[in-house]
Amino acid sequence: MQETGSISIHTENIFPIIKKFLYSDHEIFLRELVSNAVDATQKLKSLAQLGEYQGEAGELKVTVSVDKEKRTITISDRGIGMTAEEIKKYINQIAFSGATEFVEKYKDKDASAKDQIIGQFGLGFYSAFMVAKEVEIFSKSYKAGSEAARWICDGSTEFTLETTDKPERGTDVVLHVAEDSDEFLETPRLRGILDKYCKFLPIPIEFDGEVINQTQPLWTKQPADLKDEDYVQFYQTLYPFSEPPLFWIHLNVDYPFNLTGILYFPKVKDELQLQRNKIQLYSRQVFITDEVKDVVPEFLMLLHGVLDSPDIPLNVSRSFLQADANVRKINQYVTKKVADKLAEIFRKDRAGYEQKWSDIGLFVKYGMLSDEKFYDRAKDFALLQNVDGKFSTINEYRELVQANQQDKNGQTVLLYTTDPEAQHAYVVAAQDRGYDVLKLDGPLDAHFIGQLEQKLEKTTFKRVDSETISKLIEKDETTESVLSDEEKTKLQELFAQAISNPAMQVQVEALSPQDAPVIITLPEFMRRMKDMQRVGGGGGMAMFGSLPDSYTVSVNANSAVAQRVLKLEGDAAAKLAKQAFDLALLAQGMLKGEALTQFVKRSAELLAAE
Ligand SMILES: Nc1ncnc2c1ncn2[C@@H]1O[C@H](COP(=O)(O)OP(=O)(O)OP(=O)(O)O)[C@@H](O)[C@H]1O
């Protein structure tokens, strides 16, 4: 028998479209053909299980081979095969999906049978023409008494179909590689593609004399059967040379969508690593992509691992993916699972959780900032750390400081430092008053503070160096000034003149005699406005141009230095005022360059003075 014919396709000239546009990555032809071979093999297994195939199954593996001389790549399987009629039906009618029909036919019989069939994705078989100028199929059906068939097609809509000799059941797809696709005749290149897409396929794939895949990757197993080492080892298979992960979540859901996978919380050393190790997306163990954008929420993209779902539409545009109901559900499910896991570790092993906080804190805060639902969950296990290293949850912390750090208006003031070293003097001043100081030095903390202030009632955050200590948390009691109003004015003028800098607003304040003689602060609101301006936010604020620097210089009226300056005259008074001011700059880490040189010189003079 020989027959030539014309393939009926729904869209004219679909081949050039496939070749040029549909897959920018030509290499996926191999994924498609190997998946088909695996599919056919799975089907045979199912039929055997259902008792519909009673012959010898034989060694069920898929073999990929390359012949550089003949310029061919062959994908062979021992699956169900196809009769000539089936080739016409399944191969010639592109849009017709044999897999769909198979599922339809068998769905009432056995749930696991249909589960094992790789779902519909892409244009499958025809992607072969992205690299081949001619494709041959040799196939023999599992059905008793079937004759083997040979089909050949050069990528046009014309094909030839004839009977042939093929002793064994199954299918060989032979690609006659086109001149522009020479790269695919190289063994290392093919090996690379197989490693990328086929590493976890459920049927052994042999290439170059070796089985290249793990047929039962960890995520397909039951969590109860697995040990910690298994997860760590699998992580290292996915990302060789990475540090072991902090912990992981084994996902397993089959309703209302199908999703399995393992998400790892990485121990990230640097940003570079974050970019490199991405979550891999699979569809029934076939690697699809590591661009999981839209499938998992953005903040979870910091995680590593694998997700496997036949319900994620593939090879479709991004906007479609975003609108897809399954994708949205998966997104929510993954977020919930991550929150559950964190809550569980927090509950069961608080000490261990605190230890990991430096690694997971950034990610939890990112989640809280970007996802309201996650915030609601995470507010109970997000931690605040004070400068002494002690951790508290948000609520615990508020309770801890409420009595002592409430101002006269009933606001609870939470004090923080962004740099315990540089702001040391201010931290100590606050601690001396019995206040607690948080360390909020992370890249997201400015936003996190803003969010907490919005969410928590009667709570404000103030950086320790934003006011002098008595104003930081304003209480009813006031410290009396030992100076008269006249003396205060004189002192103010003296300092203003000595400093002579419009960015420095000098004021005289009655602080405790033990406090520093001069304290420089940057008001909290001013710092925040400037921060917002720096990151480009702040809405219309850019209209006003760059905000000028504006510091407050508080001269402590009750300090011995202030009193001494008042007693001196002319240059001597100015010199002492300047020295006290420079000391304050020094404490703020603001004394630099020429000012620093002059300060050192002046200090030497003062030391030498009688
Ligand atoms: N190696 C094979 N053995 C048996 N049948 C095959 C083989 N390869 C392809 N087929 C048949 O041809 C049909 C069409 O294959 P094709 O890859 O184009 O689409 P599909 O596998 O149904 O869907 P997908 O787009 O997911 O690949 C398959 O459904 C299957 O019935």
The ligand as an SDF file (V2000), in Angstrom:
LIG
                    3D

 31 33  0  0  0  0  0  0  0  0999 V2000
    5.3770    8.4760   19.5110 N   0  0  0  0  0  0  0  0  0  0  0  0
    4.0530    8.3980   19.3420 C   0  0  0  0  0  0  0  0  0  0  0  0
    3.3890    7.2380   19.5340 N   0  0  0  0  0  0  0  0  0  0  0  0
    2.0550    7.1520   19.3900 C   0  0  0  0  0  0  0  0  0  0  0  0
    1.2870    8.1800   19.0420 N   0  0  0  0  0  0  0  0  0  0  0  0
    1.8850    9.3650   18.8190 C   0  0  0  0  0  0  0  0  0  0  0  0
    3.2760    9.5440   18.9470 C   0  0  0  0  0  0  0  0  0  0  0  0
    3.5690   10.8270   18.6730 N   0  0  0  0  0  0  0  0  0  0  0  0
    2.4020   11.4220   18.3850 C   0  0  0  0  0  0  0  0  0  0  0  0
    1.3830   10.5590   18.4850 N   0  0  0  0  0  0  0  0  0  0  0  0
   -0.0400   10.8010   18.2550 C   0  0  0  0  0  0  0  0  0  0  0  0
   -0.1660   11.9970   17.5530 O   0  0  0  0  0  0  0  0  0  0  0  0
   -0.9830   12.9100   18.2570 C   0  0  0  0  0  0  0  0  0  0  0  0
   -0.5930   14.3030   17.9550 C   0  0  0  0  0  0  0  0  0  0  0  0
    0.6350   14.5900   18.5740 O   0  0  0  0  0  0  0  0  0  0  0  0
    1.0060   16.0510   18.9280 P   0  0  0  0  0  0  0  0  0  0  0  0
    2.3010   16.0350   19.6330 O   0  0  0  0  0  0  0  0  0  0  0  0
    0.9150   16.9030   17.7310 O   0  0  0  0  0  0  0  0  0  0  0  0
   -0.1330   16.5080   19.8800 O   0  0  0  0  0  0  0  0  0  0  0  0
   -0.5000   15.9780   21.3270 P   0  0  0  0  0  0  0  0  0  0  0  0
    0.5830   15.1500   21.9090 O   0  0  0  0  0  0  0  0  0  0  0  0
   -1.8430   15.3920   21.2920 O   0  0  0  0  0  0  0  0  0  0  0  0
   -0.5890   17.3120   22.0840 O   0  0  0  0  0  0  0  0  0  0  0  0
    0.5950   18.2290   22.4850 P   0  0  0  0  0  0  0  0  0  0  0  0
    0.2930   19.5000   21.8340 O   0  0  0  0  0  0  0  0  0  0  0  0
    0.4670   18.2610   23.9460 O   0  0  0  0  0  0  0  0  0  0  0  0
    1.8850   17.6160   22.0560 O   0  0  0  0  0  0  0  0  0  0  0  0
   -0.8230   12.4950   19.7050 C   0  0  0  0  0  0  0  0  0  0  0  0
   -1.9010   12.8780   20.4820 O   0  0  0  0  0  0  0  0  0  0  0  0
   -0.7460   10.9790   19.5780 C   0  0  0  0  0  0  0  0  0  0  0  0
   -2.0330   10.4230   19.4650 O   0  0  0  0  0  0  0  0  0  0  0  0
  1  2  1  0
  2  3  1  0
  2  7  2  0
  3  4  2  0
  4  5  1  0
  5  6  2  0
  6  7  1  0
  6 10  1  0
  7  8  1  0
  8  9  2  0
  9 10  1  0
 10 11  1  0
 11 12  1  0
 11 30  1  0
 12 13  1  0
 13 14  1  0
 13 28  1  0
 14 15  1  0
 15 16  1  0
 16 17  2  0
 16 18  1  0
 16 19  1  0
 19 20  1  0
 20 21  2  0
 20 22  1  0
 20 23  1  0
 23 24  1  0
 24 25  2  0
 24 26  1  0
 24 27  1  0
 28 29  1  0
 28 30  1  0
 30 31  1  0
M  END
$$$$
